[in-house]
Amino acid sequence: MVVTQSILPYGCDFVKPYVNAYQNDSCFKGLLRLFTIIGVDNMKIDNWTINTNKVRAWAENQDPCDNLTAVMLSLQLGDNCGNDELRSTYWTAIRSIGSTMEGFPAARRGRESSLTTEQSQNVSIVEESVVAALSAIPTEYHAILLSVLVPHGRTGGVFEHFSDLVANSRKQAHNYMLTSIKEERWNGLDMDEGVPQIAPRPTKAEEEENTEDEG
């Protein structure tokens, strides 16, 4: 099978040199075999765009490996295919391969389904930037951070692994951004060099002052 050469979508640039080399590789051939045996519901282009943007943002912070190459090739094939059925097949393959990789993003959830494609992409980009920032902390500092940065509220205990702290931070960032959109403190679009322009919640003193003014 020959992979059509085209401009690669967001997050795929690093895989370009490997496209021709990998099309005859056992990893790539295995990927094609997977495509022939999985059956899924058709996937509309809007859902493809929203879900794959999350994967592309995640992939930018991953070390190259065979599984990542297979994921990125599947993304390219899905971008280039012309119908929903094939797109669904590629997405199922991406999820199957990605499920074995740490931090692979989950499908859209609850409140997130109301976001536009661009809002969802911005949320994903920020989430992965948070993960990348924390993952860049040298391992010699992990122990002290795990001793003082603990699960919030009634959860109790501590994070067993640094990856658990990172995953929790990603979740907190995700929830804060969606709440900010709901409360209209961020439109999900305004970004400045990758930083979401979110208006902070009012302080308790500000809320009390507003209440007095209203009275």
C-alpha positions, -999 to 999 in steps of 0.1 A, spaced: 0 0 0 13 34 -9 7 63 14 -2 95 -4 22 123 4 5 155 15 9 183 40 6 166 73 -20 179 98 -12 196 132 10 174 153 21 151 125 52 168 112 77 146 130 64 114 114 69 127 78 104 111 73 90 77 84 59 74 62 76 57 33 100 37 54 72 23 76 47 13 49 66 -19 45 74 -24 81 58 -52 102 43 -26 125 26 -9 96 15 -42 81 0 -52 114 -18 -19 115 -34 -26 81 -44 -61 93 -61 -45 123 -81 -23 99 -95 -53 81 -110 -70 112 -125 -42 133 -160 -31 127 -174 2 142 -201 27 137 -195 54 111 -176 85 124 -185 119 111 -158 143 102 -166 167 131 -162 140 157 -130 128 140 -115 163 141 -124 169 178 -111 135 190 -80 134 169 -69 169 179 -67 156 214 -45 128 203 -22 151 183 -18 174 212 -8 144 234 15 130 207 36 162 206 50 154 241 57 116 235 90 100 227 91 83 193 83 46 192 67 21 169 32 25 186 33 62 183 43 60 146 14 36 140 -10 61 157 3 90 137 1 70 104 -35 61 113 -42 98 119 -28 107 85 -48 79 68 -80 90 85 -74 126 75 -69 115 39 -98 90 36 -130 101 19 -158 84 39 -171 80 75 -168 42 76 -130 42 69 -126 71 93 -142 50 120 -120 21 113 -88 42 117 -102 58 149 -108 24 164 -73 13 155 -59 45 171 -78 39 203 -67 3 204 -30 11 200 -32 42 222 -48 23 251 -14 6 257 4 40 260 6 62 291 -16 93 292 -34 85 260 -64 109 260 -99 96 266 -129 102 243 -151 132 248 -169 133 281 -201 149 294 -199 187 294 -171 185 268 -195 173 241 -209 209 240 -176 224 230 -168 235 195 -140 219 176 -117 249 183 -126 250 220 -120 213 224 -86 216 206 -75 245 229 -86 225 260 -65 196 248 -35 217 240 -35 232 275 -40 198 292 -10 184 273 11 215 281 4 210 318 15 173 315 46 183 296 56 209 322 52 186 351 69 157 332 99 180 327 106 182 364 138 162 372 131 128 389 152 138 420 124 163 429 96 138 426 98 124 461 95 158 478 66 169 456 48 136 463 52 143 500 35 177 500 12 177 470 -16 154 479 -51 145 467 -77 171 474 -104 170 500 -118 138 514 -98 116 491 -70 114 516 -37 96 513 -10 105 489 -2 99 452 16 66 449 35 76 417 45 109 402 24 99 371 -7 99 394 1 135 404 5 144 368 -28 128 358 -46 145 387 -32 179 376 -44 173 340 -78 165 354 -79 196 375 -68 217 346 -95 201 324 -123 207 349 -112 243 356 -112 252 319 -147 236 313 -160 254 344 -145 287 332 -163 283 299 -196 275 317 -192 305 339 -183 326 309 -149 336 324 -133 321 292 -147 316 258 -125 286 251 -108 305 222 -87 333 236 -51 321 239 -18 340 242 12 318 232 -6 287 243 -19 302 276 -57 303 280 -69 338 288 -92 329 317 -107 356 340 -101 344 377 -130 338 400 -138 367 423 -122 366 457 -144 362 488 -137 399 497 -148 409 462 -180 389 465 -188 405 498 -181 439 484 -205 433 455 -231 420 479 -229 452 500 -231 474 469 -262 455 457 -278 459 492 
